[in-house]
């Protein structure tokens, strides 16, 4: 995914935005996700004239900006994921009640 996003972004002169701009965009997208979750699971229904977005598309937008952010900083998201999973597997190994595997 990181290579695909990089190929897409690299066709434009502007390239990646600055880290602060990316963080602002990420915050914006998380807000849009919150709005969709609130409309779907909360007490606030959508207005009749509001566009029909979906949680899936909003999560996709967050994934895209996360990949852009990582690419712009030279972060390999596969390696970051592996590090985070190791952290959870060791630090939180006994935090949660495990399901029976029998």
PDB file as gemmi writes it, atoms N, CA and C in Angstrom:
CRYST1    1.000    1.000    1.000  90.00  90.00  90.00 P 1                      
ATOM      1  N   UNK A   1       0.823  -1.191   0.000  1.00  0.00           N  
ATOM      2  CA  UNK A   1       0.000   0.000   0.000  1.00  0.00           C  
ATOM      3  C   UNK A   1       0.868   1.256   0.000  1.00  0.00           C  
ATOM      4  N   UNK A   2       1.985   1.206   0.743  1.00  0.00           N  
ATOM      5  CA  UNK A   2       2.832   2.400   0.802  1.00  0.00           C  
ATOM      6  C   UNK A   2       3.404   2.738  -0.570  1.00  0.00           C  
ATOM      7  N   UNK A   3       3.800   1.725  -1.323  1.00  0.00           N  
ATOM      8  CA  UNK A   3       4.335   1.986  -2.669  1.00  0.00           C  
ATOM      9  C   UNK A   3       3.254   2.545  -3.591  1.00  0.00           C  
ATOM     10  N   UNK A   4       2.060   1.986  -3.500  1.00  0.00           N  
ATOM     11  CA  UNK A   4       0.958   2.451  -4.350  1.00  0.00           C  
ATOM     12  C   UNK A   4       0.632   3.919  -4.063  1.00  0.00           C  
ATOM     13  N   UNK A   5       0.557   4.281  -2.793  1.00  0.00           N  
ATOM     14  CA  UNK A   5       0.282   5.672  -2.425  1.00  0.00           C  
ATOM     15  C   UNK A   5       1.429   6.564  -2.882  1.00  0.00           C  
ATOM     16  N   UNK A   6       2.664   6.097  -2.727  1.00  0.00           N  
ATOM     17  CA  UNK A   6       3.810   6.905  -3.147  1.00  0.00           C  
ATOM     18  C   UNK A   6       3.799   7.143  -4.657  1.00  0.00           C  
ATOM     19  N   UNK A   7       3.452   6.110  -5.429  1.00  0.00           N  
ATOM     20  CA  UNK A   7       3.344   6.289  -6.887  1.00  0.00           C  
ATOM     21  C   UNK A   7       2.282   7.331  -7.217  1.00  0.00           C  
ATOM     22  N   UNK A   8       1.173   7.287  -6.507  1.00  0.00           N  
ATOM     23  CA  UNK A   8       0.101   8.252  -6.748  1.00  0.00           C  
ATOM     24  C   UNK A   8       0.568   9.667  -6.411  1.00  0.00           C  
ATOM     25  N   UNK A   9       1.134   9.872  -5.234  1.00  0.00           N  
ATOM     26  CA  UNK A   9       1.543  11.208  -4.788  1.00  0.00           C  
ATOM     27  C   UNK A   9       2.689  11.752  -5.638  1.00  0.00           C  
ATOM     28  N   UNK A  10       3.595  10.884  -6.055  1.00  0.00           N  
ATOM     29  CA  UNK A  10       4.785  11.362  -6.770  1.00  0.00           C  
ATOM     30  C   UNK A  10       4.486  11.872  -8.176  1.00  0.00           C  
ATOM     31  N   UNK A  11       3.274  11.709  -8.660  1.00  0.00           N  
ATOM     32  CA  UNK A  11       2.933  12.257  -9.978  1.00  0.00           C  
ATOM     33  C   UNK A  11       2.584  13.745  -9.911  1.00  0.00           C  
ATOM     34  N   UNK A  12       2.531  14.303  -8.697  1.00  0.00           N  
ATOM     35  CA  UNK A  12       2.178  15.709  -8.513  1.00  0.00           C  
ATOM     36  C   UNK A  12       3.372  16.508  -8.009  1.00  0.00           C  
ATOM     37  N   UNK A  13       3.563  17.710  -8.550  1.00  0.00           N  
ATOM     38  CA  UNK A  13       4.677  18.574  -8.152  1.00  0.00           C  
ATOM     39  C   UNK A  13       4.660  18.876  -6.660  1.00  0.00           C  
ATOM     40  N   UNK A  14       3.467  19.014  -6.092  1.00  0.00           N  
ATOM     41  CA  UNK A  14       3.362  19.385  -4.678  1.00  0.00           C  
ATOM     42  C   UNK A  14       3.896  18.302  -3.743  1.00  0.00           C  
ATOM     43  N   UNK A  15       3.791  17.050  -4.145  1.00  0.00           N  
ATOM     44  CA  UNK A  15       4.268  15.952  -3.304  1.00  0.00           C  
ATOM     45  C   UNK A  15       3.495  15.855  -1.999  1.00  0.00           C  
ATOM     46  N   UNK A  16       4.184  15.352  -0.993  1.00  0.00           N  
ATOM     47  CA  UNK A  16       3.552  15.188   0.323  1.00  0.00           C  
ATOM     48  C   UNK A  16       3.461  16.528   1.032  1.00  0.00           C  
ATOM     49  N   UNK A  17       2.421  16.684   1.846  1.00  0.00           N  
ATOM     50  CA  UNK A  17       2.282  17.878   2.677  1.00  0.00           C  
ATOM     51  C   UNK A  17       3.252  17.791   3.850  1.00  0.00           C  
ATOM     52  N   UNK A  18       3.427  18.904   4.547  1.00  0.00           N  
ATOM     53  CA  UNK A  18       4.296  18.935   5.726  1.00  0.00           C  
ATOM     54  C   UNK A  18       3.664  18.104   6.846  1.00  0.00           C  
ATOM     55  N   UNK A  19       4.473  17.662   7.817  1.00  0.00           N  
ATOM     56  CA  UNK A  19       3.916  16.883   8.927  1.00  0.00           C  
ATOM     57  C   UNK A  19       2.775  17.595   9.664  1.00  0.00           C  
ATOM     58  N   UNK A  20       2.887  18.888   9.881  1.00  0.00           N  
ATOM     59  CA  UNK A  20       1.809  19.598  10.580  1.00  0.00           C  
ATOM     60  C   UNK A  20       0.519  19.610   9.762  1.00  0.00           C  
ATOM     61  N   UNK A  21       0.644  19.797   8.466  1.00  0.00           N  
ATOM     62  CA  UNK A  21      -0.534  19.770   7.598  1.00  0.00           C  
ATOM     63  C   UNK A  21      -1.142  18.374   7.576  1.00  0.00           C  
ATOM     64  N   UNK A  22      -0.286  17.351   7.541  1.00  0.00           N  
ATOM     65  CA  UNK A  22      -0.797  15.973   7.554  1.00  0.00           C  
ATOM     66  C   UNK A  22      -1.534  15.682   8.850  1.00  0.00           C  
ATOM     67  N   UNK A  23      -0.998  16.160   9.961  1.00  0.00           N  
ATOM     68  CA  UNK A  23      -1.668  15.947  11.241  1.00  0.00           C  
ATOM     69  C   UNK A  23      -3.031  16.638  11.259  1.00  0.00           C  
ATOM     70  N   UNK A  24      -3.087  17.832  10.701  1.00  0.00           N  
ATOM     71  CA  UNK A  24      -4.365  18.547  10.612  1.00  0.00           C  
ATOM     72  C   UNK A  24      -5.348  17.775   9.739  1.00  0.00           C  
ATOM     73  N   UNK A  25      -4.869  17.254   8.619  1.00  0.00           N  
ATOM     74  CA  UNK A  25      -5.742  16.467   7.734  1.00  0.00           C  
ATOM     75  C   UNK A  25      -6.217  15.201   8.428  1.00  0.00           C  
ATOM     76  N   UNK A  26      -5.313  14.564   9.175  1.00  0.00           N  
ATOM     77  CA  UNK A  26      -5.687  13.353   9.894  1.00  0.00           C  
ATOM     78  C   UNK A  26      -6.771  13.663  10.931  1.00  0.00           C  
ATOM     79  N   UNK A  27      -6.599  14.765  11.642  1.00  0.00           N  
ATOM     80  CA  UNK A  27      -7.602  15.174  12.637  1.00  0.00           C  
ATOM     81  C   UNK A  27      -8.950  15.423  11.967  1.00  0.00           C  
ATOM     82  N   UNK A  28      -8.905  16.046  10.808  1.00  0.00           N  
ATOM     83  CA  UNK A  28     -10.125  16.312  10.040  1.00  0.00           C  
ATOM     84  C   UNK A  28     -10.824  15.008   9.666  1.00  0.00           C  
ATOM     85  N   UNK A  29     -10.052  14.047   9.186  1.00  0.00           N  
ATOM     86  CA  UNK A  29     -10.627  12.759   8.781  1.00  0.00           C  
ATOM     87  C   UNK A  29     -11.180  11.995   9.980  1.00  0.00           C  
ATOM     88  N   UNK A  30     -10.491  12.049  11.115  1.00  0.00           N  
ATOM     89  CA  UNK A  30     -10.995  11.379  12.319  1.00  0.00           C  
ATOM     90  C   UNK A  30     -12.316  12.022  12.750  1.00  0.00           C  
ATOM     91  N   UNK A  31     -12.419  13.334  12.600  1.00  0.00           N  
ATOM     92  CA  UNK A  31     -13.677  14.017  12.898  1.00  0.00           C  
ATOM     93  C   UNK A  31     -14.805  13.552  11.992  1.00  0.00           C  
ATOM     94  N   UNK A  32     -14.497  13.352  10.717  1.00  0.00           N  
ATOM     95  CA  UNK A  32     -15.510  12.855   9.779  1.00  0.00           C  
ATOM     96  C   UNK A  32     -15.934  11.434  10.143  1.00  0.00           C  
ATOM     97  N   UNK A  33     -14.978  10.613  10.577  1.00  0.00           N  
ATOM     98  CA  UNK A  33     -15.309   9.262  11.032  1.00  0.00           C  
ATOM     99  C   UNK A  33     -16.208   9.328  12.265  1.00  0.00           C  
ATOM    100  N   UNK A  34     -15.868  10.200  13.198  1.00  0.00           N  
ATOM    101  CA  UNK A  34     -16.676  10.347  14.415  1.00  0.00           C  
ATOM    102  C   UNK A  34     -18.111  10.730  14.065  1.00  0.00           C  
ATOM    103  N   UNK A  35     -18.253  11.598  13.100  1.00  0.00           N  
ATOM    104  CA  UNK A  35     -19.593  12.021  12.678  1.00  0.00           C  
ATOM    105  C   UNK A  35     -20.387  10.837  12.118  1.00  0.00           C  
ATOM    106  N   UNK A  36     -19.737  10.028  11.281  1.00  0.00           N  
ATOM    107  CA  UNK A  36     -20.416   8.861  10.703  1.00  0.00           C  
ATOM    108  C   UNK A  36     -20.773   7.838  11.775  1.00  0.00           C  
ATOM    109  N   UNK A  37     -19.862   7.598  12.712  1.00  0.00           N  
ATOM    110  CA  UNK A  37     -20.141   6.652  13.799  1.00  0.00           C  
ATOM    111  C   UNK A  37     -21.301   7.169  14.643  1.00  0.00           C  
ATOM    112  N   UNK A  38     -21.304   8.459  14.909  1.00  0.00           N  
ATOM    113  CA  UNK A  38     -22.388   9.055  15.691  1.00  0.00           C  
ATOM    114  C   UNK A  38     -23.729   8.915  14.972  1.00  0.00           C  
ATOM    115  N   UNK A  39     -23.724   9.112  13.658  1.00  0.00           N  
ATOM    116  CA  UNK A  39     -24.964   8.970  12.890  1.00  0.00           C  
ATOM    117  C   UNK A  39     -25.434   7.515  12.860  1.00  0.00           C  
ATOM    118  N   UNK A  40     -24.493   6.587  12.799  1.00  0.00           N  
ATOM    119  CA  UNK A  40     -24.846   5.170  12.677  1.00  0.00           C  
ATOM    120  C   UNK A  40     -25.215   4.543  14.017  1.00  0.00           C  
ATOM    121  N   UNK A  41     -24.452   4.870  15.058  1.00  0.00           N  
ATOM    122  CA  UNK A  41     -24.641   4.201  16.343  1.00  0.00           C  
ATOM    123  C   UNK A  41     -25.103   5.126  17.464  1.00  0.00           C  
ATOM    124  N   UNK A  42     -25.087   6.409  17.232  1.00  0.00           N  
ATOM    125  CA  UNK A  42     -25.449   7.365  18.270  1.00  0.00           C  
ATOM    126  C   UNK A  42     -26.897   7.804  18.178  1.00  0.00           C  
ATOM    127  N   UNK A  43     -27.191   8.830  18.910  1.00  0.00           N  
ATOM    128  CA  UNK A  43     -28.562   9.328  18.990  1.00  0.00           C  
ATOM    129  C   UNK A  43     -28.846  10.456  18.006  1.00  0.00           C  
ATOM    130  N   UNK A  44     -27.860  10.843  17.220  1.00  0.00           N  
ATOM    131  CA  UNK A  44     -28.020  11.987  16.328  1.00  0.00           C  
ATOM    132  C   UNK A  44     -28.163  11.513  14.881  1.00  0.00           C  
ATOM    133  N   UNK A  45     -29.395  11.479  14.370  1.00  0.00           N  
ATOM    134  CA  UNK A  45     -29.561  11.047  12.976  1.00  0.00           C  
ATOM    135  C   UNK A  45     -29.032  12.096  11.999  1.00  0.00           C  
ATOM    136  N   UNK A  46     -28.736  11.627  10.810  1.00  0.00           N  
ATOM    137  CA  UNK A  46     -28.278  12.524   9.750  1.00  0.00           C  
ATOM    138  C   UNK A  46     -29.405  13.425   9.285  1.00  0.00           C  
ATOM    139  N   UNK A  47     -29.020  14.626   8.866  1.00  0.00           N  
ATOM    140  CA  UNK A  47     -29.994  15.506   8.220  1.00  0.00           C  
ATOM    141  C   UNK A  47     -30.295  14.934   6.844  1.00  0.00           C  
ATOM    142  N   UNK A  48     -31.471  15.224   6.342  1.00  0.00           N  
ATOM    143  CA  UNK A  48     -31.872  14.680   5.041  1.00  0.00           C  
ATOM    144  C   UNK A  48     -30.962  15.135   3.903  1.00  0.00           C  
ATOM    145  N   UNK A  49     -30.377  16.340   4.018  1.00  0.00           N  
ATOM    146  CA  UNK A  49     -29.549  16.873   2.935  1.00  0.00           C  
ATOM    147  C   UNK A  49     -28.057  16.558   3.105  1.00  0.00           C  
ATOM    148  N   UNK A  50     -27.684  15.798   4.150  1.00  0.00           N  
ATOM    149  CA  UNK A  50     -26.271  15.458   4.346  1.00  0.00           C  
ATOM    150  C   UNK A  50     -25.853  14.364   3.379  1.00  0.00           C  
ATOM    151  N   UNK A  51     -24.623  14.442   2.877  1.00  0.00           N  
ATOM    152  CA  UNK A  51     -24.149  13.406   1.953  1.00  0.00           C  
ATOM    153  C   UNK A  51     -24.067  12.045   2.640  1.00  0.00           C  
ATOM    154  N   UNK A  52     -24.241  11.009   1.849  1.00  0.00           N  
ATOM    155  CA  UNK A  52     -24.245   9.648   2.373  1.00  0.00           C  
ATOM    156  C   UNK A  52     -22.827   9.083   2.348  1.00  0.00           C  
ATOM    157  N   UNK A  53     -22.069   9.336   3.398  1.00  0.00           N  
ATOM    158  CA  UNK A  53     -20.732   8.757   3.541  1.00  0.00           C  
ATOM    159  C   UNK A  53     -20.856   7.471   4.334  1.00  0.00           C  
ATOM    160  N   UNK A  54     -19.772   6.737   4.422  1.00  0.00           N  
ATOM    161  CA  UNK A  54     -19.826   5.503   5.189  1.00  0.00           C  
ATOM    162  C   UNK A  54     -18.617   5.422   6.108  1.00  0.00           C  
ATOM    163  N   UNK A  55     -18.766   4.632   7.148  1.00  0.00           N  
ATOM    164  CA  UNK A  55     -17.657   4.401   8.066  1.00  0.00           C  
ATOM    165  C   UNK A  55     -16.494   3.786   7.296  1.00  0.00           C  
ATOM    166  N   UNK A  56     -16.794   2.886   6.379  1.00  0.00           N  
ATOM    167  CA  UNK A  56     -15.758   2.233   5.580  1.00  0.00           C  
ATOM    168  C   UNK A  56     -14.928   3.256   4.795  1.00  0.00           C  
ATOM    169  N   UNK A  57     -15.600   4.194   4.135  1.00  0.00           N  
ATOM    170  CA  UNK A  57     -14.876   5.209   3.363  1.00  0.00           C  
ATOM    171  C   UNK A  57     -14.071   6.137   4.264  1.00  0.00           C  
ATOM    172  N   UNK A  58     -14.625   6.487   5.415  1.00  0.00           N  
ATOM    173  CA  UNK A  58     -13.895   7.365   6.335  1.00  0.00           C  
ATOM    174  C   UNK A  58     -12.659   6.661   6.885  1.00  0.00           C  
ATOM    175  N   UNK A  59     -12.776   5.366   7.195  1.00  0.00           N  
ATOM    176  CA  UNK A  59     -11.597   4.608   7.627  1.00  0.00           C  
ATOM    177  C   UNK A  59     -10.569   4.532   6.501  1.00  0.00           C  
ATOM    178  N   UNK A  60     -11.046   4.404   5.267  1.00  0.00           N  
ATOM    179  CA  UNK A  60     -10.144   4.411   4.115  1.00  0.00           C  
ATOM    180  C   UNK A  60      -9.400   5.725   3.986  1.00  0.00           C  
ATOM    181  N   UNK A  61     -10.095   6.837   4.228  1.00  0.00           N  
ATOM    182  CA  UNK A  61      -9.441   8.150   4.199  1.00  0.00           C  
ATOM    183  C   UNK A  61      -8.367   8.248   5.274  1.00  0.00           C  
ATOM    184  N   UNK A  62      -8.668   7.725   6.467  1.00  0.00           N  
ATOM    185  CA  UNK A  62      -7.685   7.750   7.555  1.00  0.00           C  
ATOM    186  C   UNK A  62      -6.487   6.876   7.203  1.00  0.00           C  
ATOM    187  N   UNK A  63      -6.738   5.725   6.598  1.00  0.00           N  
ATOM    188  CA  UNK A  63      -5.645   4.853   6.174  1.00  0.00           C  
ATOM    189  C   UNK A  63      -4.766   5.563   5.147  1.00  0.00           C  
ATOM    190  N   UNK A  64      -5.386   6.236   4.184  1.00  0.00           N  
ATOM    191  CA  UNK A  64      -4.633   6.945   3.149  1.00  0.00           C  
ATOM    192  C   UNK A  64      -3.743   8.028   3.757  1.00  0.00           C  
ATOM    193  N   UNK A  65      -4.295   8.848   4.643  1.00  0.00           N  
ATOM    194  CA  UNK A  65      -3.495   9.926   5.224  1.00  0.00           C  
ATOM    195  C   UNK A  65      -2.422   9.364   6.148  1.00  0.00           C  
ATOM    196  N   UNK A  66      -2.703   8.244   6.811  1.00  0.00           N  
ATOM    197  CA  UNK A  66      -1.686   7.592   7.647  1.00  0.00           C  
ATOM    198  C   UNK A  66      -0.524   7.119   6.781  1.00  0.00           C  
ATOM    199  N   UNK A  67      -0.833   6.539   5.643  1.00  0.00           N  
ATOM    200  CA  UNK A  67       0.217   6.081   4.728  1.00  0.00           C  
ATOM    201  C   UNK A  67       1.000   7.269   4.183  1.00  0.00           C  
ATOM    202  N   UNK A  68       0.309   8.336   3.803  1.00  0.00           N  
ATOM    203  CA  UNK A  68       1.004   9.542   3.337  1.00  0.00           C  
ATOM    204  C   UNK A  68       1.941  10.076   4.414  1.00  0.00           C  
ATOM    205  N   UNK A  69       1.451  10.146   5.639  1.00  0.00           N  
ATOM    206  CA  UNK A  69       2.236  10.643   6.768  1.00  0.00           C  
ATOM    207  C   UNK A  69       3.492   9.789   6.938  1.00  0.00           C  
ATOM    208  N   UNK A  70       3.314   8.473   6.960  1.00  0.00           N  
ATOM    209  CA  UNK A  70       4.449   7.560   7.122  1.00  0.00           C  
ATOM    210  C   UNK A  70       5.439   7.702   5.967  1.00  0.00           C  
ATOM    211  N   UNK A  71       4.941   7.730   4.753  1.00  0.00           N  
ATOM    212  CA  UNK A  71       5.826   7.867   3.593  1.00  0.00           C  
ATOM    213  C   UNK A  71       6.636   9.148   3.659  1.00  0.00           C  
ATOM    214  N   UNK A  72       5.994  10.236   4.037  1.00  0.00           N  
ATOM    215  CA  UNK A  72       6.687  11.527   4.065  1.00  0.00           C  
ATOM    216  C   UNK A  72       7.802  11.547   5.100  1.00  0.00           C  
ATOM    217  N   UNK A  73       7.676  10.714   6.131  1.00  0.00           N  
ATOM    218  CA  UNK A  73       8.689  10.661   7.189  1.00  0.00           C  
ATOM    219  C   UNK A  73       9.623   9.459   7.051  1.00  0.00           C  
ATOM    220  N   UNK A  74       9.443   8.678   5.983  1.00  0.00           N  
ATOM    221  CA  UNK A  74      10.305   7.520   5.754  1.00  0.00           C  
ATOM    222  C   UNK A  74      10.057   6.380   6.733  1.00  0.00           C  
ATOM    223  N   UNK A  75       8.831   6.253   7.209  1.00  0.00           N  
ATOM    224  CA  UNK A  75       8.481   5.204   8.172  1.00  0.00           C  
ATOM    225  C   UNK A  75       7.878   4.020   7.427  1.00  0.00           C  
ATOM    226  N   UNK A  76       8.418   2.836   7.679  1.00  0.00           N  
ATOM    227  CA  UNK A  76       7.884   1.611   7.107  1.00  0.00           C  
ATOM    228  C   UNK A  76       6.756   1.130   8.019  1.00  0.00           C  
ATOM    229  N   UNK A  77       5.537   1.158   7.529  1.00  0.00           N  
ATOM    230  CA  UNK A  77       4.389   0.813   8.367  1.00  0.00           C  
ATOM    231  C   UNK A  77       4.343  -0.670   8.733  1.00  0.00           C  
ATOM    232  N   UNK A  78       4.897  -1.532   7.908  1.00  0.00           N  
ATOM    233  CA  UNK A  78       4.961  -2.952   8.271  1.00  0.00           C  
ATOM    234  C   UNK A  78       5.852  -3.133   9.490  1.00  0.00           C  
ATOM    235  N   UNK A  79       7.004  -2.468   9.483  1.00  0.00           N  
ATOM    236  CA  UNK A  79       7.902  -2.542  10.638  1.00  0.00           C  
ATOM    237  C   UNK A  79       7.260  -1.909  11.870  1.00  0.00           C  
ATOM    238  N   UNK A  80       6.586  -0.777  11.694  1.00  0.00           N  
ATOM    239  CA  UNK A  80       5.912  -0.117  12.817  1.00  0.00           C  
ATOM    240  C   UNK A  80       4.831  -1.033  13.391  1.00  0.00           C  
ATOM    241  N   UNK A  81       4.077  -1.692  12.516  1.00  0.00           N  
ATOM    242  CA  UNK A  81       3.039  -2.630  12.955  1.00  0.00           C  
ATOM    243  C   UNK A  81       3.655  -3.774  13.749  1.00  0.00           C  
ATOM    244  N   UNK A  82       4.744  -4.338  13.239  1.00  0.00           N  
ATOM    245  CA  UNK A  82       5.406  -5.445  13.938  1.00  0.00           C  
ATOM    246  C   UNK A  82       5.882  -5.021  15.323  1.00  0.00           C  
ATOM    247  N   UNK A  83       6.433  -3.820  15.425  1.00  0.00           N  
ATOM    248  CA  UNK A  83       6.904  -3.313  16.718  1.00  0.00           C  
ATOM    249  C   UNK A  83       5.743  -3.131  17.693  1.00  0.00           C  
ATOM    250  N   UNK A  84       4.644  -2.599  17.206  1.00  0.00           N  
ATOM    251  CA  UNK A  84       3.475  -2.386  18.068  1.00  0.00           C  
ATOM    252  C   UNK A  84       2.888  -3.721  18.525  1.00  0.00           C  
ATOM    253  N   UNK A  85       2.792  -4.691  17.616  1.00  0.00           N  
ATOM    254  CA  UNK A  85       2.250  -5.994  18.002  1.00  0.00           C  
ATOM    255  C   UNK A  85       3.151  -6.672  19.028  1.00  0.00           C  
ATOM    256  N   UNK A  86       4.461  -6.541  18.874  1.00  0.00           N  
ATOM    257  CA  UNK A  86       5.395  -7.094  19.866  1.00  0.00           C  
ATOM    258  C   UNK A  86       5.182  -6.418  21.217  1.00  0.00           C  
ATOM    259  N   UNK A  87       5.014  -5.107  21.190  1.00  0.00           N  
ATOM    260  CA  UNK A  87       4.785  -4.357  22.424  1.00  0.00           C  
ATOM    261  C   UNK A  87       3.527  -4.865  23.125  1.00  0.00           C  
ATOM    262  N   UNK A  88       2.441  -5.018  22.379  1.00  0.00           N  
ATOM    263  CA  UNK A  88       1.197  -5.493  22.986  1.00  0.00           C  
ATOM    264  C   UNK A  88       1.330  -6.935  23.477  1.00  0.00           C  
ATOM    265  N   UNK A  89       2.018  -7.770  22.707  1.00  0.00           N  
ATOM    266  CA  UNK A  89       2.163  -9.180  23.076  1.00  0.00           C  
ATOM    267  C   UNK A  89       2.984  -9.348  24.349  1.00  0.00           C  
ATOM    268  N   UNK A  90       3.917  -8.456  24.593  1.00  0.00           N  
ATOM    269  CA  UNK A  90       4.747  -8.571  25.796  1.00  0.00           C  
ATOM    270  C   UNK A  90       4.177  -7.755  26.947  1.00  0.00           C  
ATOM    271  N   UNK A  91       3.900  -6.509  26.727  1.00  0.00           N  
ATOM    272  CA  UNK A  91       3.429  -5.630  27.792  1.00  0.00           C  
ATOM    273  C   UNK A  91       2.047  -6.029  28.293  1.00  0.00           C  
ATOM    274  N   UNK A  92       1.179  -6.414  27.382  1.00  0.00           N  
ATOM    275  CA  UNK A  92      -0.208  -6.704  27.739  1.00  0.00           C  
ATOM    276  C   UNK A  92      -0.530  -8.198  27.702  1.00  0.00           C  
ATOM    277  N   UNK A  93       0.495  -9.033  27.801  1.00  0.00           N  
ATOM    278  CA  UNK A  93       0.290 -10.482  27.664  1.00  0.00           C  
ATOM    279  C   UNK A  93      -0.742 -11.027  28.641  1.00  0.00           C  
ATOM    280  N   UNK A  94      -0.783 -10.501  29.849  1.00  0.00           N  
ATOM    281  CA  UNK A  94      -1.708 -11.020  30.862  1.00  0.00           C  
ATOM    282  C   UNK A  94      -2.784 -10.010  31.257  1.00  0.00           C  
ATOM    283  N   UNK A  95      -2.939  -8.977  30.475  1.00  0.00           N  
ATOM    284  CA  UNK A  95      -3.901  -7.928  30.826  1.00  0.00           C  
ATOM    285  C   UNK A  95      -5.344  -8.360  30.597  1.00  0.00           C  
ATOM    286  N   UNK A  96      -5.590  -9.122  29.550  1.00  0.00           N  
ATOM    287  CA  UNK A  96      -6.955  -9.466  29.153  1.00  0.00           C  
ATOM    288  C   UNK A  96      -7.226 -10.943  29.389  1.00  0.00           C  
ATOM    289  N   UNK A  97      -8.499 -11.279  29.528  1.00  0.00           N  
ATOM    290  CA  UNK A  97      -8.900 -12.668  29.727  1.00  0.00           C  
ATOM    291  C   UNK A  97      -8.915 -13.362  28.373  1.00  0.00           C  
ATOM    292  N   UNK A  98      -8.096 -14.399  28.251  1.00  0.00           N  
ATOM    293  CA  UNK A  98      -7.997 -15.105  26.971  1.00  0.00           C  
ATOM    294  C   UNK A  98      -9.163 -16.072  26.801  1.00  0.00           C  
ATOM    295  N   UNK A  99      -9.565 -16.249  25.550  1.00  0.00           N  
ATOM    296  CA  UNK A  99     -10.609 -17.213  25.221  1.00  0.00           C  
ATOM    297  C   UNK A  99     -10.045 -18.618  25.372  1.00  0.00           C  
ATOM    298  N   UNK A 100     -10.907 -19.558  25.736  1.00  0.00           N  
ATOM    299  CA  UNK A 100     -10.485 -20.954  25.789  1.00  0.00           C  
ATOM    300  C   UNK A 100     -10.229 -21.429  24.372  1.00  0.00           C  
ATOM    301  N   UNK A 101      -9.141 -22.152  24.175  1.00  0.00           N  
ATOM    302  CA  UNK A 101      -8.799 -22.618  22.825  1.00  0.00           C  
ATOM    303  C   UNK A 101      -9.155 -24.079  22.617  1.00  0.00           C  
ATOM    304  N   UNK A 102      -9.776 -24.712  23.593  1.00  0.00           N  
ATOM    305  CA  UNK A 102     -10.133 -26.130  23.469  1.00  0.00           C  
ATOM    306  C   UNK A 102     -11.482 -26.317  22.847  1.00  0.00           C  
TER     307      UNK A 102                                                      
END                                                                             
